């Protein structure tokens, strides 16, 4: 099997800020033709989206795909519920993990893998406010150290 070039389309930066991501899954997504064209143009937003399991199937909700400019009547609702494609084994694993308290399915990245659109979903546990503050403090300290190191080496 040949390696396909991967082109990142959209990222959910807020996911790592709001959740501890424990595990990631690569899933496919069922889309219409005009949605694919719009995604290829980069008109997609993962910011407020989340994944859910309904009747034994995995779906993504609130993923905003802007209507394709030349799609006219073929454009669908920008935030409609879209089915995700995942193996039965992985789905059963997700169902088992979701039953635990505080576990959420968070979309992380949307990318093109060859001709296919793939989505990375993370299993996340919500961060508390003090966890977020610790992360911010840690990042600022690392940035400060990097700046000092850079000044010292010049």
N, C-alpha and C positions, 0 to 999 in steps of 0.2 A: 504494500500500500504506500502510495506516494505521500510525502509531507505537503500539506497545503499551506499556502501563505495565510497568515492571520492578520486581519486588519481590525483594530479596535475602533468601534463606532461610538459607544457611550459607556461611561463609568458612573457608578453610584458612590461618590466619595463620602457621602454622609453615612453610608453603611458602616464603615470602620470607625466613625466617630460615635455612632449611637449603639453599636453592638460589638460584642466579642465574637468574632467569627471562628468557629471551631473546625468546620469541615466544609469543603466546596464540592459541588457537582456540576458537570457540564451537561446541559439539556438542549434539545432542539425546541423550536417554537413553530406553531402552525400560524401562517400568515396568508393574507391575500396578495395578489399581484401588485396592487398599488401601494400596499404597506411595504413590500420588499423594495420597491423603487424609492420610496421615501426614506427608508432606512439606509439604503446605499448612498443617499445624499446627506445623511447624518442628521435627519430631522426626527430625533427620538430623545426622550427624556425618561430616565429611570428614577428620578428623585423621590417621588411619593409612592412608588410601586411596591407591591408585596406579593408573595406567592401563597397560595392556599390549596388545600386538598378537598375536593368536593366529589362525593360518590366514587371514591377510588381513583380519581384522576387529578392531575396536577395542573393548576391554572395560575396565570399571572394577572393581577388586577392593577388598574390605574397606570399602566405603562403608556405614556403619551407618545403616539406616533402621529406627527402632523400629516394632514391630508396631502396627497400627492397633487402638485399644482395642475397637472394635465390629466388627472384621473376622473374628473367630473362625477358622473353618477356611480362610478365604481368605487369611490372612496367610502370607507366604513367609518364608524364612530372612533375618534382618536383614542379614547380610553377604554375601549371595550375589553371584556374578559377574553384572554387568549389561552388556548390549550398548550401545555408544554409536553414535550416528548421525552420520556425517561423509561428505563428498563423496569420491569416489574420488581426485580430484586432490590433496586435502588429505591423505588417507590415505597416498598414495604419497610425498608430501613428508615426512610423519612417519616412514615406514619408512626413508627415506634418511637422516634426521637421527639416528634411533635407532641405526643401524649404527655411528655414530661413538662413540668411547669416552666414558663418563661422562655420557651424555645420558639423562635420565629424563622421563617424562610425569607431571606433577604436577597433580592437580585443585586449582583455586584457588577458584572460586566456584560455588555452586549457586543458581539464581534462577528465578523465574517470569517468563516473557515472554508476557503475555496469559494464555492457558490452557495454554501449553506450559512444560515444565520444561527448562531449559537448563543446561549445565555449561561452565565455562571451564576449559580445560586448557592448562597452560603447559609449554613445553619448557625444562627446567631442567638446570643443571650443578651438581653438589654443591659446597657451600662447604667449605673447610677451616676448622679451628678458629680460625686467625689471621684469616680473613676475617670470621668471626662476631664476633670481638673488635673488629675495626675498625668494623663496623657499629654495635655497641653503643656504642663510644666516640663515633662520629659523632653518633648520636642523642642521647646525653647532652649533648654539646657544643651541639647545636642547641637542646635544651630549656633549657639554662642561658642561652644567648644570648637566647632568647625571654623568659625570666623577667627578665633584666636590663633588656631593652628595655621590658618591661611596667612594671617598677618605676620606670624613668626617666621614662616618660610620664605617671605619675600625679601 
